[in-house]
Amino acid sequence: MVWAGLPVPAEAGFGMVRISAIFIAVCMVLIAASVGFVVYLRFGLTGAESFLIGLGVLTALAVYNAVAARSRDRAEVSDQIATISRGTADLARQLAEFGRQLATVETKVDSMVDKALASAQPLAAEIQELSTLVKQLADTVATHESALSGLGGREKERSAPAAAAVTPTAPAAAVTTPKTNAEPVAAAPLASAVAAFSGLDQAGILAAIDGATASGRIDLYLQPIVTLPQRKVRYYEALSRLKADNGEVVAAADFLKFAEAGGLMPKLDNLSLLRCVQVVRRLLLKNRDIGLFCNLSTATLADAGFPQFLQFIEANRAIAPSLVFEFTQSAVRAMGPIEHESLAALAEHGFRFSMDNLTDLRVEPRELTERGFRFVKAPAALLLNRIGAVSTDIHPADLSDLLGRFGIDLIADHIEAETAVVDLLNYDLRFGQGFLFSPPRPVRAEALQGAEAAKPDAAEHENRDAAPRGSTLAQLARAGSGRT
């Protein structure tokens, strides 16, 4: 019950009803008594008659009050019933709306479940088929491995006498294949090297390589590095070829292992650097945006003649933005304090570096950037087939973006098919190299002579004249003057 806008307790409500009933009863008694008294005085009736009239008036008033109260209660009950009816109708409408929404949700859920089941069924079938293919592939690989192991044992037995005859005194280091000036493609078969150095022992092969270096029979080949997808030549990589006495051309991968074992790598690198400087100067006359990758061995960085190497570099620091020194991934990982110090000296002169021959994708971009590396070469097969992806935390498709955040460009090499280019474009690669674009081509002798004839600025002449005449590079320049 509410009284004057405030809630009233039930006991207080009942008390007020009783008070109002008593007040009405008192009023009716007063009215009846007043009527009886007026009739007694006015009309001269007796007391009994006046009393009966007052009683009748009291009865009439009581009957009227009861009828009025009944009507009022009936009206209130009717209003409450109507209110309840309206509330029930609203509740029924809400329940009906909720039922429709629930039915809609159930329909959508059923539809989504059906779609999910329909989508999952082909996937499950493909997964089952893929598992079957994987099992078949595993069985095939196991069969091939067993066959190859047996074949390898027989080949070892056959090739052991021949290998002993060719290199009887070769140390264990001779079996490693250095990258300096090596091919960016698969190495030539060992048979070609054996044919070129046929009948020579280790000392004879080293003498042949040293003689070829002194007589200028180490030719320079160039292979372009193009932009993707435009395929515009942006850089070249310099590769070495040895012209044997019998006229056969020997790839770098076939003679550099002997040169490294015999300590000839610094001399070969010096000759390669001299040729690369001449080629860069020749290229810059036609295109200021071109660059050249020159392979180096870590043996050169640790060699006692590195100061003369550095002097020659300093005399040609004007071409530093266009000359990139390249090292293999294994060489970079094996660098010690001496190599790091030499590398820092080259970086101080403005030269940049590249890392190639990647066997896995475990690279540290921040560390490479701090050392001056601006390029990383990865074989296309390593990127597309995800070889080595299990040993790194990054997907091959994300490697270019990761290196780019540290200022390093990723170059895909060994590209030999158009399909590989299409797949590599999805990896956001900017550069590519391989036989698909062009095989290595020899540098013409007249091009090197023209480059040598090009006069550098006066400052470079002064620096070059300041170099010791007895230095290795000066000797190589005089020895190779007939060809360069």
Solvent accessible surface area in square Angstrom, and as a share of the most:
residue,aa,sasa,rsa
1,M,132,0.59
2,V,104,0.60
3,W,150,0.53
4,A,94,0.73
5,G,66,0.63
6,L,123,0.61
7,P,115,0.72
8,V,27,0.16
9,P,87,0.55
10,A,66,0.51
11,E,133,0.60
12,A,43,0.33
13,G,2,0.02
14,F,133,0.55
15,G,17,0.17
16,M,69,0.31
17,V,87,0.50
18,R,149,0.54
19,I,120,0.61
20,S,55,0.35
21,A,56,0.44
22,I,111,0.56
23,F,134,0.56
24,I,68,0.34
25,A,44,0.34
26,V,75,0.43
27,C,42,0.25
28,M,26,0.11
29,V,76,0.44
30,L,107,0.53
31,I,85,0.43
32,A,5,0.04
33,A,60,0.47
34,S,60,0.39
35,V,48,0.28
36,G,6,0.06
37,F,123,0.51
38,V,84,0.48
39,V,17,0.10
40,Y,99,0.38
41,L,111,0.55
42,R,189,0.69
43,F,139,0.58
44,G,62,0.60
45,L,58,0.29
46,T,80,0.47
47,G,44,0.42
48,A,71,0.55
49,E,77,0.34
50,S,8,0.05
51,F,138,0.58
52,L,113,0.56
53,I,65,0.33
54,G,7,0.07
55,L,85,0.42
56,G,39,0.37
57,V,39,0.22
58,L,47,0.23
59,T,74,0.43
60,A,62,0.48
61,L,47,0.23
62,A,43,0.33
63,V,86,0.49
64,Y,156,0.59
65,N,53,0.27
66,A,61,0.47
67,V,90,0.52
68,A,32,0.25
69,A,28,0.21
70,R,159,0.58
71,S,62,0.40
72,R,134,0.49
73,D,75,0.39
74,R,156,0.57
75,A,55,0.42
76,E,94,0.42
77,V,76,0.44
78,S,59,0.38
79,D,93,0.48
80,Q,109,0.48
81,I,102,0.52
82,A,40,0.31
83,T,76,0.44
84,I,116,0.59
85,S,61,0.39
86,R,146,0.53
87,G,40,0.39
88,T,81,0.47
89,A,43,0.33
90,D,57,0.30
91,L,99,0.49
92,A,55,0.42
93,R,147,0.54
94,Q,119,0.53
95,L,112,0.56
96,A,49,0.38
97,E,71,0.32
98,F,128,0.53
99,G,36,0.34
100,R,142,0.52
101,Q,99,0.44
102,L,84,0.42
103,A,54,0.42
104,T,68,0.40
105,V,81,0.47
106,E,93,0.42
107,T,90,0.53
108,K,125,0.53
109,V,72,0.41
110,D,84,0.44
111,S,47,0.30
112,M,135,0.60
113,V,73,0.42
114,D,87,0.45
115,K,140,0.59
116,A,60,0.46
117,L,100,0.50
118,A,61,0.48
119,S,77,0.49
120,A,50,0.39
121,Q,125,0.56
122,P,73,0.46
123,L,103,0.51
124,A,59,0.46
125,A,59,0.46
126,E,105,0.47
127,I,101,0.51
128,Q,129,0.57
129,E,108,0.48
130,L,108,0.54
131,S,49,0.32
132,T,63,0.37
133,L,93,0.46
134,V,82,0.47
135,K,139,0.59
136,Q,101,0.45
137,L,112,0.56
138,A,57,0.44
139,D,93,0.48
140,T,61,0.36
141,V,66,0.38
142,A,59,0.45
143,T,85,0.49
144,H,103,0.46
145,E,106,0.48
146,S,72,0.47
147,A,62,0.48
148,L,112,0.56
149,S,77,0.50
150,G,34,0.32
151,L,77,0.38
152,G,29,0.28
153,G,34,0.32
154,R,123,0.45
155,E,76,0.34
156,K,154,0.65
157,E,132,0.59
158,R,165,0.60
159,S,57,0.37
160,A,60,0.47
161,P,91,0.57
162,A,60,0.47
163,A,59,0.46
164,A,61,0.47
165,A,80,0.62
166,V,37,0.21
167,T,38,0.22
168,P,81,0.51
169,T,100,0.58
170,A,35,0.27
171,P,68,0.43
172,A,89,0.69
173,A,57,0.44
174,A,7,0.05
175,V,122,0.70
176,T,73,0.42
177,T,85,0.49
178,P,14,0.09
179,K,12,0.05
180,T,3,0.02
181,N,3,0.01
182,A,7,0.06
183,E,21,0.10
184,P,4,0.03
185,V,18,0.11
186,A,90,0.70
187,A,61,0.47
188,A,35,0.27
189,P,98,0.61
190,L,101,0.50
191,A,73,0.56
192,S,31,0.20
193,A,2,0.01
194,V,59,0.34
195,A,53,0.41
196,A,13,0.10
197,F,8,0.03
198,S,79,0.51
199,G,86,0.83
200,L,64,0.32
201,D,67,0.35
202,Q,11,0.05
203,A,69,0.54
204,G,19,0.18
205,I,1,0.00
206,L,40,0.20
207,A,65,0.51
208,A,27,0.21
209,I,0,0.00
210,D,51,0.26
211,G,30,0.29
212,A,0,0.00
213,T,4,0.02
214,A,47,0.36
215,S,61,0.40
216,G,0,0.00
217,R,62,0.23
218,I,11,0.05
219,D,20,0.11
220,L,8,0.04
221,Y,35,0.13
222,L,22,0.11
223,Q,0,0.00
224,P,13,0.08
225,I,0,0.00
226,V,6,0.03
227,T,29,0.17
228,L,12,0.06
229,P,84,0.53
230,Q,133,0.59
231,R,97,0.35
232,K,138,0.59
233,V,52,0.30
234,R,78,0.29
235,Y,9,0.04
236,Y,50,0.19
237,E,0,0.00
238,A,0,0.00
239,L,0,0.00
240,S,4,0.02
241,R,25,0.09
242,L,2,0.01
243,K,75,0.32
244,A,8,0.06
245,D,128,0.66
246,N,98,0.50
247,G,50,0.48
248,E,53,0.24
249,V,69,0.40
250,V,1,0.00
251,A,11,0.09
252,A,0,0.00
253,A,9,0.07
254,D,3,0.02
255,F,1,0.00
256,L,1,0.00
257,K,30,0.13
258,F,15,0.06
259,A,0,0.00
260,E,62,0.28
261,A,28,0.22
262,G,32,0.31
263,G,55,0.53
264,L,30,0.15
265,M,1,0.00
266,P,19,0.12
267,K,65,0.28
268,L,6,0.03
269,D,0,0.00
270,N,11,0.06
271,L,3,0.01
272,S,6,0.04
273,L,0,0.00
274,L,15,0.08
275,R,6,0.02
276,C,0,0.00
277,V,4,0.03
278,Q,14,0.06
279,V,6,0.03
280,V,2,0.01
281,R,38,0.14
282,R,78,0.29
283,L,33,0.17
284,L,16,0.08
285,L,121,0.60
286,K,158,0.67
287,N,59,0.30
288,R,182,0.66
289,D,95,0.49
290,I,14,0.07
291,G,1,0.01
292,L,0,0.00
293,F,0,0.00
294,C,0,0.00
295,N,0,0.00
296,L,5,0.02
297,S,8,0.05
298,T,33,0.19
299,A,43,0.33
300,T,3,0.01
301,L,2,0.01
302,A,48,0.37
303,D,54,0.28
304,A,100,0.78
305,G,23,0.22
306,F,17,0.07
307,P,73,0.46
308,Q,55,0.25
309,F,3,0.01
310,L,37,0.18
311,Q,75,0.34
312,F,23,0.10
313,I,0,0.00
314,E,73,0.33
315,A,2,0.02
316,N,1,0.00
317,R,115,0.42
318,A,65,0.50
319,I,6,0.03
320,A,3,0.03
321,P,91,0.58
322,S,10,0.07
323,L,0,0.00
324,V,0,0.00
325,F,0,0.00
326,E,1,0.00
327,F,1,0.00
328,T,15,0.08
329,Q,3,0.02
330,S,81,0.53
331,A,22,0.17
332,V,10,0.06
333,R,121,0.44
334,A,84,0.65
335,M,16,0.07
336,G,21,0.20
337,P,118,0.74
338,I,109,0.55
339,E,30,0.13
340,H,62,0.28
341,E,127,0.57
342,S,10,0.06
343,L,2,0.01
344,A,50,0.39
345,A,20,0.16
346,L,0,0.00
347,A,36,0.28
348,E,135,0.60
349,H,24,0.11
350,G,42,0.40
351,F,4,0.02
352,R,66,0.24
353,F,0,0.00
354,S,0,0.00
355,M,6,0.03
356,D,2,0.01
357,N,62,0.32
358,L,6,0.03
359,T,104,0.60
360,D,14,0.07
361,L,1,0.01
362,R,132,0.48
363,V,18,0.10
364,E,112,0.50
365,P,11,0.07
366,R,153,0.56
367,E,74,0.33
368,L,9,0.05
369,T,37,0.22
370,E,136,0.61
371,R,60,0.22
372,G,11,0.11
373,F,0,0.00
374,R,77,0.28
375,F,3,0.01
376,V,0,0.00
377,K,1,0.00
378,A,0,0.00
379,P,25,0.15
380,A,5,0.04
381,A,51,0.39
382,L,8,0.04
383,L,0,0.00
384,L,45,0.23
385,N,102,0.52
386,R,130,0.48
387,I,95,0.48
388,G,19,0.18
389,A,24,0.18
390,V,152,0.87
391,S,45,0.29
392,T,26,0.15
393,D,158,0.82
394,I,36,0.18
395,H,68,0.30
396,P,1,0.01
397,A,33,0.25
398,D,75,0.39
399,L,0,0.00
400,S,15,0.10
401,D,81,0.42
402,L,37,0.19
403,L,0,0.00
404,G,45,0.43
405,R,158,0.58
406,F,53,0.22
407,G,49,0.47
408,I,2,0.01
409,D,34,0.18
410,L,7,0.04
411,I,0,0.00
412,A,0,0.00
413,D,4,0.02
414,H,55,0.24
415,I,1,0.00
416,E,113,0.50
417,A,46,0.35
418,E,86,0.39
419,T,99,0.58
420,A,14,0.11
421,V,5,0.03
422,V,94,0.54
423,D,63,0.33
424,L,0,0.00
425,L,67,0.34
426,N,121,0.62
427,Y,28,0.11
428,D,101,0.52
429,L,7,0.03
430,R,138,0.50
431,F,7,0.03
432,G,0,0.00
433,Q,0,0.00
434,G,1,0.01
435,F,94,0.39
436,L,52,0.26
437,F,40,0.17
438,S,18,0.12
439,P,47,0.29
440,P,17,0.11
441,R,144,0.53
442,P,83,0.52
443,V,31,0.18
444,R,155,0.57
445,A,41,0.32
446,E,101,0.45
447,A,14,0.11
448,L,10,0.05
449,Q,89,0.40
450,G,23,0.22
451,A,2,0.01
452,E,93,0.42
453,A,67,0.52
454,A,29,0.22
455,K,165,0.70
456,P,20,0.13
457,D,78,0.40
458,A,74,0.57
459,A,60,0.46
460,E,11,0.05
461,H,73,0.32
462,E,121,0.54
463,N,68,0.35
464,R,90,0.33
465,D,92,0.48
466,A,82,0.64
467,A,29,0.22
468,P,57,0.36
469,R,172,0.63
470,G,58,0.55
471,S,11,0.07
472,T,45,0.26
473,L,11,0.05
474,A,20,0.16
475,Q,92,0.41
476,L,4,0.02
477,A,41,0.32
478,R,135,0.49
479,A,48,0.37
480,G,2,0.02
481,S,71,0.46
482,G,68,0.65
483,R,85,0.31
484,T,1,0.01
